[in-house]
């Protein structure tokens, strides 16, 4: 089924209000599910958030003396973690930053960063102002060396650039980004990279206001709210990498792609297309590079096409010039429909070609990937 997400201005205001309220609430929300909505049935984390915890831990690498850690725990279940490797002379060897979803585990009074209990990802709550790192099995590390993080006096702004994946979509007055690991939805901040992201979204085939899986580098920043009311957390885009059409946050394909699909004609000009035995079905294939090819009932055709979101235009059409006793009526109607097409819609496995008024000119059914 085609994925469609429509949202009006009032809905955007509600989202911004929810985000602002979540920031101002300041309570521990690490027990929240991926949607970011509170789960009254879950265990209540005792830590007040947002909070920054810092500390240093031993380094097992030969040229490294210690690792300095800075950990932000946000009330929307997102963590931000910066690891800085320090050499024996006090110099910085490298710094890595990342973000993801954190959760509270009541059994053991634990904070788990990410989906797995891995090295530097499990911490035991030792009090409101102290966390202790555990080993990969979630057990206490027996050592005289420091493995504790303490609460900082103020929240680290975390300007670091991290890799992010999320569902991006345009709405009235801006764009929204639903971060995959946490499931939290943020408005997208203005900026050159954000403008390029918006432009690429417009040029990528998709249904009207349909979200697309985006991969980018960026971070979270606070910007003034509408009307100067408080501040709102937004996604800052530093570099856009790519869209993955017809996929959800897991990367699993969720629909049929407009491109590289064999689209077989099943209806044109309001009439079902019937094919005589032994006769080839009319079809077309749109290649990702903008070329198109197909068979109209008697002749083969080729050319180019332009797609911008849900806008689809066929141009520079050419065809062979064979005369056939059968298929000419369908061919004439098919080619006329292609010439008048200005938009499209995919419902399940059926592609609808529409004119500028939204009238359906033809319907085609997906019949496998081109080259299969």
C-alpha positions in Angstrom: 0.0 0.0 0.0 1.3 3.4 -0.8 2.6 5.3 2.2 1.0 8.8 2.5 1.4 11.2 5.3 -0.4 14.4 5.2 0.0 17.1 7.8 -1.5 20.6 8.0 -0.2 23.7 9.8 -2.2 23.0 12.9 -0.5 19.5 13.2 2.9 21.1 12.8 2.1 23.5 15.7 1.0 20.6 17.8 4.3 18.8 17.1 6.4 21.9 18.0 4.4 22.4 21.2 5.0 18.7 22.2 8.7 19.0 21.6 8.9 22.2 23.6 6.9 20.7 26.4 9.2 17.7 26.4 12.3 19.9 26.8 10.8 22.0 29.5 9.5 18.9 31.5 13.0 17.8 32.3 12.1 14.4 33.7 13.8 11.1 33.0 12.2 9.6 29.9 14.7 6.9 29.1 11.9 4.3 29.7 10.0 5.6 26.7 9.4 3.5 23.6 10.7 4.4 20.2 7.8 6.7 19.5 9.1 9.0 22.2 5.7 8.9 23.9 5.6 8.1 27.6 4.7 4.6 28.6 2.9 4.5 31.9 3.5 0.8 32.2 7.3 1.0 32.0 9.7 1.4 35.0 10.4 4.9 36.1 14.0 6.0 35.8 15.2 7.9 38.9 17.6 10.2 37.0 16.4 13.8 36.3 17.1 14.7 32.7 18.4 16.4 30.6 21.8 15.8 32.1 25.4 15.6 31.1 27.8 13.1 32.7 31.6 13.3 32.2 34.6 11.2 33.2 37.7 9.4 32.0 38.2 5.6 31.7 41.3 3.6 31.0 42.3 2.9 27.3 43.4 -0.5 26.2 45.2 0.7 23.1 48.9 0.8 23.2 49.3 4.5 22.1 46.3 5.6 24.2 46.4 6.5 28.0 42.7 7.2 28.6 39.4 8.0 27.0 37.4 11.1 28.0 33.7 10.5 27.9 30.9 13.1 27.6 27.4 11.7 27.8 24.1 13.6 27.4 20.9 11.9 28.5 17.9 13.7 27.0 14.3 13.4 28.2 13.2 12.3 24.7 15.1 9.0 25.1 18.0 10.2 22.9 21.6 10.0 24.1 24.6 11.9 22.7 28.1 10.4 23.4 31.5 11.9 22.7 34.6 9.8 23.1 38.0 11.5 23.1 41.2 9.4 23.0 44.0 10.9 25.0 47.7 9.9 24.6 50.3 9.6 27.3 51.4 13.2 26.7 47.9 14.6 27.2 47.3 15.1 23.4 44.1 14.2 21.6 44.5 11.2 19.3 40.9 11.2 17.9 37.4 12.1 18.8 34.2 10.1 17.9 30.7 11.2 18.5 27.4 9.4 18.1 23.8 9.4 19.2 21.0 6.9 19.7 18.3 5.7 22.0 18.9 5.1 25.7 16.7 3.1 28.0 16.4 2.4 31.7 16.5 -1.2 33.0 15.0 -1.5 36.4 16.7 -4.9 37.0 20.1 -3.8 38.1 19.2 0.0 38.0 20.9 0.3 34.6 21.2 2.8 31.8 21.7 1.1 28.4 22.9 3.1 25.4 21.7 1.7 22.1 20.1 -1.7 21.4 22.9 -3.9 22.7 24.7 -4.2 26.1 28.2 -3.5 24.7 31.5 -2.0 25.9 31.0 1.5 27.3 27.2 1.1 26.6 26.0 -0.1 30.1 26.1 2.1 33.2 24.9 1.4 36.7 23.1 4.3 38.5 25.1 5.0 41.7 23.1 8.0 42.7 21.5 11.1 41.0 24.9 12.5 40.2 27.0 9.4 39.5 27.1 6.6 36.9 29.5 3.6 36.8 30.5 1.8 33.6 30.0 -1.9 33.5 31.6 -4.6 31.4 30.1 -6.1 28.2 28.1 -8.6 30.3 26.7 -5.8 32.5 28.9 -6.8 35.5 30.9 -4.5 37.8 34.5 -3.9 36.6 36.8 -4.9 39.5 39.6 -2.3 39.2 41.2 0.6 41.1 41.1 2.6 37.9 38.3 5.1 37.4 35.2 3.9 35.6 32.7 6.5 36.8 31.0 9.5 35.2 29.7 12.4 37.3 27.0 14.9 36.5 28.2 18.2 35.1 27.0 21.5 36.2 25.3 22.3 32.9 24.2 20.5 29.8 26.8 20.0 27.1 25.6 21.8 23.9 27.0 18.9 21.9 27.8 20.7 18.6 29.4 17.5 17.2 28.4 16.2 13.8 27.0 12.6 13.8 25.6 10.3 11.2 21.8 10.2 11.3 19.0 8.2 9.5 15.4 9.2 9.6 12.2 9.7 7.6 12.1 13.1 6.0 9.1 14.9 4.7 8.0 18.4 3.6 5.1 20.1 5.5 3.6 23.6 5.3 6.2 26.0 6.3 9.2 23.6 6.6 10.2 20.0 6.9 10.2 17.3 9.6 12.8 14.6 10.3 11.8 11.5 12.3 15.0 10.1 13.7 15.1 6.3 13.3 16.9 5.2 16.4 14.7 7.1 18.8 11.6 7.6 16.7 11.4 11.3 17.8 10.3 13.8 15.2 12.1 17.1 14.9 11.7 20.2 12.6 14.6 20.7 10.2 16.6 23.9 10.8 17.3 26.3 8.0 20.7 26.1 6.3 22.4 25.5 3.0 22.7 21.7 3.4 19.0 21.7 4.6 18.0 23.5 1.4 19.9 20.9 -0.7 18.1 18.1 1.2 14.7 19.8 0.5 15.6 20.2 -3.2 16.7 16.6 -3.6 13.5 15.5 -1.8 11.5 17.4 -4.4 13.4 15.8 -7.3 13.1 12.3 -5.9 10.1 10.2 -6.9 7.5 10.0 -4.1 3.9 10.5 -3.4 2.7 13.9 -2.3 4.0 14.6 1.3 5.3 11.0 1.5 8.2 10.5 3.8 11.5 9.3 2.4 14.3 7.6 4.3 17.2 10.0 4.5 20.9 9.5 5.5 22.7 12.6 6.6 25.3 14.1 8.9 24.2 16.7 11.4 23.2 17.3 15.0 20.5 18.7 17.3 20.3 22.4 17.9 17.9 24.7 19.8 16.2 27.5 17.9 13.6 30.1 19.0 10.0 28.8 18.9 7.3 30.4 16.9 6.3 33.8 18.1 9.4 33.8 20.3 7.9 31.3 22.7 10.7 29.4 24.3 13.0 27.3 22.2 12.6 24.1 20.0 15.0 21.3 19.3 15.7 21.0 15.6 17.8 18.8 13.3 20.8 20.7 11.9 21.9 19.3 8.5 25.6 19.6 7.9 25.8 17.2 4.9 23.1 15.3 3.1 24.2 11.9 1.9 21.3 10.2 0.2 17.6 9.2 0.1 16.6 5.5 0.1 13.2 5.5 -1.7 10.5 3.0 -0.9 12.2 2.0 2.4 11.5 2.5 6.1 13.9 3.1 9.0 15.0 -0.6 9.0 16.0 -0.2 5.3 13.3 -2.8 4.3 11.6 -2.0 1.0 8.1 -0.9 1.8 6.7 -0.3 -1.7 7.1 -0.6 -5.4 9.6 1.8 -7.0 8.5 4.0 -9.9 11.9 3.3 -11.6 13.3 0.0 -12.8 9.9 -1.6 -12.6 8.1 -3.2 -15.6 4.8 -1.4 -15.7 2.2 -3.4 -17.8 -0.8 -1.4 -19.2 -4.1 -2.7 -17.8 -6.4 0.3 -18.5 -6.3 3.3 -20.8 -8.9 6.0 -21.5 -11.2 4.4 -19.0 -11.2 1.0 -20.9 -9.6 -2.3 -19.7 -6.8 -3.5 -22.0 -7.3 -7.0 -23.4 -4.4 -8.7 -25.2 -5.0 -11.4 -27.8 -3.2 -14.7 -27.4 0.4 -14.4 -28.6 0.3 -10.6 -28.6 2.9 -8.7 -26.4 1.5 -6.6 -23.6 2.1 -2.8 -23.8 4.5 -1.6 -21.0 7.2 0.9 -20.1 10.2 1.0 -17.9 11.7 4.2 -16.4 15.4 4.0 -15.8 16.9 5.9 -12.8 19.1 8.0 -15.2 16.0 9.7 -16.8 15.6 7.4 -19.8 12.4 5.5 -20.6 11.6 2.7 -23.0 8.6 0.6 -23.7 6.2 -1.1 -26.1 2.9 0.6 -27.0 1.0 -2.3 -28.7 2.6 -2.3 -32.1 5.8 -0.2 -31.9 8.6 0.2 -29.4 9.1 3.7 -28.0 11.8 5.4 -26.1 12.8 8.8 -24.8 13.3 10.7 -21.5 11.1 11.6 -18.6 11.2 14.2 -15.8 10.0 13.4 -12.2 9.8 15.9 -9.4 8.1 14.4 -6.3 4.7 13.2 -7.7 5.1 15.2 -10.9 5.8 13.0 -14.0 6.3 14.2 -17.5 7.3 12.2 -20.6 9.3 14.0 -23.2 11.5 13.6 -26.3 9.4 10.6 -27.3 10.3 8.6 -30.4 9.1 5.3 -31.7 9.5 2.7 -34.5 7.1 3.0 -37.4 5.7 -0.5 -38.0 2.1 -0.9 -39.2 0.1 -3.6 -37.4 -3.3 -5.2 -37.9 -3.8 -5.5 -34.2 -3.0 -3.2 -31.3 -3.1 0.1 -33.1 -6.2 1.4 -31.1 -4.5 0.6 -27.8 -1.2 2.1 -29.0 -2.8 5.4 -30.0 -4.6 5.7 -26.7 -1.5 4.7 -24.7 0.8 7.2 -26.4 -1.8 9.9 -26.1 -2.0 9.2 -22.3 1.8 9.4 -22.0 1.9 12.7 -23.8 -0.8 14.2 -21.5 0.7 12.8 -18.2 1.7 15.4 -15.6 1.5 13.4 -12.3 1.3 9.9 -11.0 0.1 7.9 -8.0 1.1 4.4 -6.9 -1.6 2.3 -5.1 -0.4 -1.1 -4.0 1.1 -2.5 -7.3 -0.9 -0.2 -9.6 0.5 3.0 -11.2 -1.9 5.7 -12.2 -0.9 8.3 -14.8 -2.8 11.5 -14.4 -3.2 14.8 -16.2 -2.9 18.3 -14.7 -6.5 18.1 -13.4 -5.9 14.8 -11.7 -7.9 12.8 -14.2 -6.7 9.2 -14.5 -5.4 8.6 -18.1 -4.1 5.1 -17.7 -3.4 2.4 -15.1 -0.4 0.0 -15.2 0.4 -2.9 -13.0 3.9 -3.8 -11.7 5.2 -7.0 -13.3 8.6 -7.4 -11.7 11.9 -5.5 -11.8 13.4 -4.6 -15.1 16.1 -7.1 -15.9 14.7 -9.8 -13.6 
